[in-house]
Structures are given as structure tokens and as C-alpha cells.
Amino acid sequence: MGLRWVTGLAVVIALAGGRSADAATPSFDCAAAGSAMERLICADGGLALLDETLAAGFTERKKGLPPAEAATLKQQQRDWLKQRNAACPLPAQRTLTAEDIWRSAPCVATQYRERLKALGKQDPTAQGTPPDLHPFCVAATFVNAEGTTAPAIPLQLCQSGNAHVPVTVRDGELAAEGTGDAPFGVWVSYKVVGVLPDGRSLVNVLYNQGGTGNFTTLVALRRQAGADGRIMLSGESVWPGGDRCNGGIDKAVLDQTGLTVTSLATPFQLMTAAGAKAMSSANPPPVMDCAICCLGTITERRNPAVGGAAARLVGLHVDASPDGMDLEKDEEPANRCFAKAVRSVARTLPHDFAPAEMGKVAEAFDACVTRGNR
């Protein structure tokens, strides 16, 4: 397992297979969006992409036209805007619910596609067979807190309401980009881990909700008929992960006896997991701990896979320090103690620490901290 010292957009490259978490952006300022149509476009990644593409196509088409033809094109665009709004009436309330968006977006997407075709431009949302489960439908089903279940959603409505939002597939992972105003995040991806004994699908979800953090969680998904006969999708967060190096889930393996999860970890988390007594004190030593300070992984196992069972520590993995960074000479004594404790057990890095070795690392760290790293 290679080094995961990541910064900026490299965070997403390290955790999500090379894609960026940039939000789709329409042609107008969403902060000043006043109409229901503008608010809808600002909340929907596919519509934002269509609007941005149409605006660019209109500008390109208009460029170089004689004044009379440019005026005609401009009037055609105004007429189309009126037609779009008339064809797809929207709720008047200020805040659009998820179901409002799912019901209205397909109509608006159709209007944009027809206008793009008239301008001789390609549809940027065109894709092949839509996925069985859109990433935004997964995102709508969970809250990132263990055992928490969000209200079930009508699956077919969500699927049809997001069919125009492009999905990329890479190594079995499905991803979609939203917008800064999207109800379920700027960017969401998931990968199927397996099927739980109770029939629910277990998926590993990575999402960004508009800030700098990229979070992970394992979600158990269930499909069942509702009272009205519609198939409803519900999700339960069964293993909340963290923000990148702060507990972000790197790998999950489900077998007949349980669930094994490997999470990215900082030096602070590695020493905590190893059982260093100094880390459980009222004032733990300030060992390096940040969302981009990945220096290893923590592997835990839970039997059974979900519910009522505590996670058991299986092992730690520590990477070599990044080029140009020598923690043994760091200005912070606690970081020097971390480096020395690791080296006292593992002569070379990277290294996978067995449970017995983890105890020795913890003892060495506590001793170093107690004597002030002398």
C-alpha cells in the first residue's frame, strides 16, 4: 500500500480514482438566483451542465454574425427561454424539495437538449444505459451516523429524475457531479462491496458536500414496496468513515463471517489505535493529525458484519515518510516520538504491524513522550 500524503485535488485522486470534485456551474450566478427555474438549475448537476453548454454554444454561434442575424438569434434565444418556462412549470416555493427536483428536471433537460440540437451542439449529458442505481439516489438514502436511517425515497422517481445527470464508471465505481446547491452533495460515488445476510446491498460511498472534505461511509441499501405499491429505497449507515486521512475508508471486504474495513490514518490515529496510553489522557500529545496527513492505515473487523458487534483491531500499516519530511527530526517532540517508536519495531518502512508489534510501538511511544523525547 503506497504513500497517501495528499493535498488539494490530489485528495480526490488518491481516494476516488482520479476524478475531481469540481461542481457543475450554470451560466448565471446561483447566489443571485431568483426564479424557481434558476433555483432548479442551480440544484441539479445535469441541468447546470446543460445550461453552461448552451450558453457557450449560443455565444459561439453569435460570434461573427452580421448585426441583423445576431439580433435574430438573440430573439430566438429569448423565445426559447419563455418556451422552456412554459413547458416546465415549477413549484413557486423558495426551497425546492428533492422530489420537486426529480419531477421537474427531466422536462427541463428535454428543453435544453432540443435547443442544443437546434444550435448544432452536442448534448453533454448523453450517455449509454443508465445505471441500476444512480449515485444521487444512493446519496439520498443515508445520514453519516451509524445506525441512522433516512426516510425511504421512491426509487423510480429518483432514477428518472436523475437520468440526465451523467454517471462515470471506473473499476466498478459509479460517480456523478452535482452543484454547490445540490441537496445531496457536489460529488458522489459508490462501489458495491457485497450483499449482507439480510439481503441488503452494502456499498462504499464517497461524497463531497461543497466544502474541502471528502467523506466516506458504508451504507446498507434495501429496496421494498411501499404502502402505495411503489418501490422504496432506504439506507442505513453501518460503518461511518471520516474525511480522507481522518478515517476515510480505503477498502472494505465482506465475507460470510463478517466485514473487514481498512481506513486511512494519521500518526495521531495510528498511535490511538495501537493503544498508546498517552493518547487516552485528558491532554494527548499533539501528534500529526490532519485530513491530508495520511501516513498509514488501520484495519478492523466486525463479526457479524453489522449491528451489535464491536470492531476488532486487526492490524496497522505505516508508510514511509514523504520525500523531504523526516518526522524523526520534526520540530514537534510528539512527532519525533511517533517516528522513533515505529522505527524501534520496524527497521524498514512501509511495514504491516501485527497485534503484538502494535503493543510494542505503543509502549515505546508512551516512554518517549514521558521522558520528553530525550
RADA-V413512 format. One record per run of one state. SS is the DSSP state (h for helix, s for strand, l for the rest). FROM is the first residue (numbers start at 1). TO is the last residue. Records with the same first field share a line. If there is no record, write none. Layout:
SS = FROM-TO / FROM-TO
//
This chain:
l = 1-4 / 6-9 / 17-29 / 33-35 / 43-44 / 63-66 / 88-97 / 119-134 / 140-141 / 143-148 / 150-152 / 162-167 / 171-172 / 178-186 / 196-200 / 209-214 / 226-230 / 244-245 / 247-248 / 255-258 / 266-266 / 275-276 / 281-292 / 294-295 / 303-311 / 319-326 / 330-332 / 346-350 / 354-354 / 371-374
s = 5-5 / 142-142 / 149-149 / 153-154 / 168-170 / 173-177 / 187-195 / 201-208 / 215-225 / 231-243 / 246-246 / 249-254 / 259-265 / 293-293 / 296-302 / 312-318 / 351-353
h = 10-16 / 30-32 / 36-42 / 45-62 / 67-87 / 98-118 / 135-139 / 155-161 / 267-274 / 277-280 / 327-329 / 333-345 / 355-370
//
